[in-house]
Amino acid sequence: MAIKIKKTDKMKNRTSLFCTLRAWHALLWLALLTVSCPAVAKKVIFMPQFSAQAQFAGYYAALEQGYYKEAGLDVVIKHPAKSCPVMEYVREGECDFFTAEAITAVLNSGVLCPELVNILQTIQHNSLVLLAKDENIKSLQELKGKRIGAWKAGFCELPFMIDYIESSNVEWVYYVNAVNIYVSGVVDAILLKSYNEKIQMDMSGAKYGSTVYFRDRGYDMPEDGLYTTAEYYKQNPKTCQAFAEASRRGWEWVRKNRAKALDIVMKYVKANNVTTSRYLQKFMLEEILRLQEDEEGKAPSYMLKKENYEWVSNLLYRYGYIEKQTPYNDFVKIKKK
């Protein structure tokens, strides 16, 4: 016959106390575990679209100032080969985040690489410059049949499209060093960036006849933005938000600390064995920051505006460069707060 033991109030109190102590013991161990084992930072690979230079100062600063670390990210910055377009690396899945010009991203998204999304916009204006030896040149069309220098690493989608639209039929000659190919007389004109090769050309003392800024010819397209693939964003939305926000903080720090930012740029230039000078990088940084501002010269919005995106997309679609247009809200994922 089973013997039933009736629990007294004293026994019940002891049981309750024992359970409470066990609960506190478990919480204590959990707290100790949390302190001793901090969350592991998520490793991501970021690839700027060109060699190390002041064009990417905000990203370098975000890493050096610890903004990425604060966001729980372990960021590795990997630069592409100077003659290789960044989209080739994106297609091969060799980076999680990368920079690209708006027209480049729209043109390649879902075609030559996976579908892309914009999570931050840095440069709001076009920096393309056409430098010609003939002082009477005002457009690409006036160089019909002539030889024009263009980057081997890309960045030529806009002038190539204009060449097609205006039936200029120019001969494109690809270069790595702008000054050499121009001064040597290999080309009649050359494409430059106002923040890079144009400064180099001025510093070299090279003589030229005319300077045509594409933004003054009705093509003031936004350029550098921060991108990732649509699939990566879908799987890692918080990581994308964290990377974009930390990057924005990096650029804002650069605006307030330009001399220190230049020190950081030169550190990366040296580490990547880039031949340049602090003098050139200083002028590049100033021009990059100017290109980030809005039409009235005010602080950057860090957002690819709907009207600018649709302008680029409509232009590419109209002339058959893309078969379909991605809605703005599907392409631009992180808006201004």
C-alpha positions in Angstrom: 0.0 0.0 0.0 1.4 3.4 -1.1 2.2 5.8 1.7 1.1 9.4 1.0 3.2 12.1 2.6 1.4 15.3 3.2 3.5 18.4 2.6 3.6 20.8 5.4 3.8 24.6 5.0 7.4 24.4 6.1 8.3 21.9 3.4 6.5 24.0 0.8 8.5 27.0 1.8 11.7 25.1 1.5 10.8 23.9 -2.0 9.9 27.4 -3.1 13.1 28.8 -1.7 15.1 26.1 -3.5 13.4 26.9 -6.9 14.1 30.6 -6.4 17.8 30.0 -5.7 18.1 27.8 -8.8 16.5 30.5 -10.9 18.8 33.2 -9.5 21.8 30.8 -10.1 20.8 30.3 -13.7 20.4 34.1 -14.3 23.8 34.7 -12.7 25.5 32.3 -15.0 23.7 33.8 -18.0 24.9 37.2 -17.0 28.4 36.0 -16.6 28.3 34.3 -20.0 27.0 37.4 -21.7 29.9 39.5 -20.2 32.6 37.0 -20.9 31.4 36.1 -24.4 30.4 39.3 -26.3 28.5 39.0 -29.5 30.7 38.0 -32.5 30.9 40.8 -35.0 29.5 40.0 -38.5 32.3 39.9 -41.1 31.5 41.8 -44.3 33.6 42.6 -47.4 33.3 46.1 -48.8 34.7 47.0 -52.2 35.1 50.5 -53.5 35.0 50.8 -57.3 38.5 52.0 -57.7 42.0 52.1 -56.1 42.5 53.6 -52.7 42.0 57.4 -52.8 40.1 60.2 -51.2 37.0 59.3 -53.1 36.3 56.7 -50.4 37.5 58.7 -47.4 34.2 58.3 -45.5 34.4 54.5 -45.5 38.0 54.5 -44.4 37.0 56.9 -41.6 34.1 54.7 -40.5 36.5 51.8 -40.1 39.3 53.8 -38.4 36.9 55.7 -36.0 35.3 52.4 -35.0 31.9 53.1 -36.3 31.6 49.8 -38.1 32.8 48.0 -34.9 30.1 49.9 -32.8 27.6 48.6 -35.4 28.6 45.0 -34.7 30.5 44.7 -38.0 33.9 43.3 -38.8 34.6 45.2 -42.1 37.3 44.2 -44.6 38.0 46.8 -47.3 39.1 45.2 -50.6 40.0 47.3 -53.6 39.6 46.0 -57.1 42.4 45.8 -59.7 42.8 49.2 -61.4 41.8 47.8 -64.8 38.9 45.6 -63.6 35.3 46.9 -63.2 33.9 46.3 -59.8 30.8 44.7 -61.3 32.9 41.7 -62.3 33.7 41.1 -58.6 30.0 41.6 -57.7 29.0 39.0 -60.3 31.5 36.5 -58.8 30.1 37.2 -55.3 33.4 38.5 -54.0 32.0 41.4 -51.9 28.9 42.1 -49.7 28.9 45.9 -50.3 30.4 48.0 -53.0 30.2 51.5 -54.5 29.1 52.2 -58.0 27.7 55.1 -60.1 23.9 55.2 -60.4 23.9 54.6 -64.1 26.3 51.6 -63.7 24.1 50.0 -61.0 20.9 50.4 -62.9 22.4 49.2 -66.2 23.9 46.0 -64.6 21.2 45.1 -62.1 19.7 41.8 -62.9 21.6 41.6 -66.2 25.3 41.2 -65.9 25.1 40.7 -62.2 22.4 39.9 -59.5 19.7 42.4 -58.9 21.1 45.4 -56.9 19.7 47.8 -54.3 21.0 51.2 -53.2 21.4 51.7 -49.5 23.2 55.1 -49.4 24.0 57.8 -51.9 27.1 59.9 -51.6 27.8 61.8 -54.8 24.7 63.7 -56.1 26.3 65.4 -59.1 28.1 64.3 -62.3 31.9 64.7 -62.4 32.6 63.7 -66.0 34.8 66.1 -68.0 35.7 66.0 -71.7 39.1 67.5 -72.3 39.8 68.2 -76.0 42.8 69.7 -77.8 40.6 71.7 -80.2 39.4 74.8 -78.4 36.1 74.9 -80.4 34.8 71.5 -79.1 31.6 71.8 -77.1 30.2 68.2 -77.3 31.0 64.6 -78.2 29.2 65.0 -81.5 31.8 67.6 -82.6 34.4 64.9 -82.2 32.9 62.6 -84.8 35.4 60.1 -86.0 38.1 61.3 -83.5 39.9 59.2 -80.9 38.8 59.7 -77.3 40.5 58.3 -74.2 38.3 56.3 -71.8 38.9 54.4 -68.6 39.7 50.7 -68.9 38.0 50.0 -65.5 34.6 51.4 -66.7 32.8 54.6 -65.7 31.9 55.3 -69.3 28.3 54.3 -69.6 27.0 57.8 -69.9 29.4 59.0 -72.7 29.0 55.7 -74.5 25.2 56.3 -74.4 25.5 59.9 -75.6 27.8 58.6 -78.4 25.0 56.3 -79.4 22.2 58.8 -79.1 24.1 61.5 -81.0 25.7 59.1 -83.5 29.1 60.6 -82.8 30.9 57.4 -84.0 34.0 58.2 -82.1 36.9 55.8 -81.6 37.3 54.9 -77.9 40.9 54.3 -76.7 41.2 52.7 -73.3 43.7 54.0 -70.8 45.1 53.5 -67.3 47.1 56.7 -67.1 45.3 59.8 -68.4 48.1 62.2 -68.6 50.4 59.9 -70.6 47.9 59.0 -73.3 46.8 62.6 -73.7 50.2 64.3 -73.8 51.7 61.7 -76.1 49.1 62.6 -78.8 47.5 59.2 -79.0 44.0 60.7 -78.6 42.3 63.9 -79.7 40.3 64.2 -76.5 39.9 62.4 -73.2 37.4 61.6 -70.5 38.3 62.7 -67.0 36.8 62.9 -63.5 36.7 66.4 -62.0 38.0 65.0 -58.7 40.8 63.0 -60.1 42.3 63.0 -63.7 41.3 66.7 -64.3 43.4 67.7 -61.2 46.3 65.5 -62.4 46.1 67.1 -65.9 46.2 70.6 -64.4 49.1 69.7 -62.2 51.0 68.3 -65.1 50.9 71.6 -67.0 49.4 69.9 -70.1 47.9 72.2 -72.7 44.4 71.7 -73.9 41.9 73.7 -75.9 38.4 73.1 -74.5 36.8 71.6 -71.3 33.3 70.3 -71.4 31.5 69.4 -68.2 28.7 66.8 -68.8 26.6 68.3 -66.0 26.5 71.6 -67.9 25.3 69.7 -71.0 22.1 68.4 -69.3 23.6 65.3 -67.8 24.0 66.0 -64.1 23.4 62.4 -63.1 24.2 61.3 -59.5 27.3 59.1 -59.3 28.7 57.2 -56.4 26.3 55.2 -54.2 26.6 52.3 -51.8 25.1 49.1 -53.0 24.5 45.4 -52.2 22.6 42.7 -53.9 18.8 42.4 -53.5 19.3 38.9 -52.1 21.9 39.9 -49.5 19.6 42.8 -48.4 16.6 40.4 -48.1 18.6 38.0 -45.9 20.5 40.7 -43.9 18.4 43.8 -43.7 19.8 44.8 -40.2 23.4 44.4 -41.4 22.7 46.5 -44.4 21.1 49.2 -42.3 24.0 49.1 -39.8 26.6 49.3 -42.6 24.9 52.2 -44.3 24.5 54.2 -41.1 28.1 53.6 -40.0 29.3 54.7 -43.5 27.2 57.9 -43.3 28.7 58.7 -39.9 32.1 58.2 -41.5 31.4 60.7 -44.2 30.0 63.2 -41.7 33.2 62.8 -39.6 35.3 63.5 -42.7 33.4 66.8 -43.3 34.3 68.0 -39.9 37.8 66.6 -39.7 39.3 67.1 -43.2 43.0 67.2 -42.2 42.7 64.1 -40.1 40.7 62.4 -42.8 43.5 63.1 -45.3 45.9 61.4 -42.9 43.6 58.3 -43.0 43.4 58.4 -46.8 47.2 58.5 -47.1 47.4 55.5 -44.8 45.3 53.5 -47.2 47.0 54.9 -50.2 50.4 53.7 -48.8 49.0 50.3 -47.7 47.7 49.7 -51.3 50.8 50.9 -53.0 49.0 53.7 -54.9 51.2 56.3 -56.6 49.8 59.7 -55.7 50.5 62.7 -53.4 48.9 64.3 -50.4 48.5 67.4 -52.5 46.4 65.6 -55.1 44.4 63.8 -52.5 43.6 67.0 -50.7 42.1 68.6 -53.9 40.3 65.3 -54.6 38.7 65.2 -51.1 37.5 68.8 -51.5 35.9 68.1 -54.8 34.3 64.9 -53.6 32.7 66.7 -50.7 31.4 69.4 -53.0 29.8 66.8 -55.3 28.0 65.3 -52.4 26.1 68.5 -51.6 22.7 69.4 -53.0 21.9 71.9 -55.7 22.0 74.8 -53.2 25.4 73.7 -51.7 23.8 72.4 -48.5 24.6 69.3 -46.5 24.3 65.9 -48.3 21.0 64.0 -48.0 22.9 60.6 -48.5 19.8 59.4 -50.4 19.3 58.6 -54.1 16.3 60.8 -54.9 13.3 59.3 -56.7 13.4 61.9 -59.5 17.1 61.3 -60.1 16.8 57.5 -60.1 13.8 57.6 -62.5 15.6 60.0 -64.8 18.5 57.5 -65.1 16.2 54.5 -65.5 14.0 56.2 -68.0 16.9 57.2 -70.2 18.4 53.7 -70.2 15.0 52.2 -71.0 14.2 54.6 -73.7 17.3 53.8 -75.7 17.1 50.1 -75.2 19.9 49.6 -72.7 17.6 47.9 -70.2 14.5 45.8 -71.0 12.6 46.6 -67.8 12.5 49.2 -65.1 12.7 48.5 -61.4 10.3 50.5 -59.3 12.1 53.1 -57.1 11.0 51.5 -53.8 12.5 48.2 -54.9 15.8 49.7 -55.9 16.3 52.2 -53.1 15.9 50.4 -49.9 17.1 52.8 -47.2 15.5 56.2 -47.3 16.5 59.4 -45.4 15.3 59.4 -41.8 
